[in-house]
Amino acid sequence: MHQVKHSEAMTNRFRELVEEAGDSLPASHYNELKLIIEAGIDTALLECMKKVADSLNSLAEDIQHNADYFD
């Protein structure tokens, strides 16, 4: 899944920034951040997929309507 790889990359970059600043966080915090990022990506994807599904449903209804009156 691309979301997992992307969330890992974002988390790793954040870890780098924190460490460059001379700070540190426990590994559990980074794991939590990764899950939060994954959830955000998943939510955005689902919202996008719903819009596509709604568009396809509308198109299917239009095709059916036109087919009913084609003769």
Buried (B, 14 or more C-beta within 10 A) or exposed (E): EEBEEEBBEBBEEBBEEBEEEEEEEEEEBBEEBBEEBBEEBEEEEEEEEEEEEEEEEEEEEEEEEEEEEEE
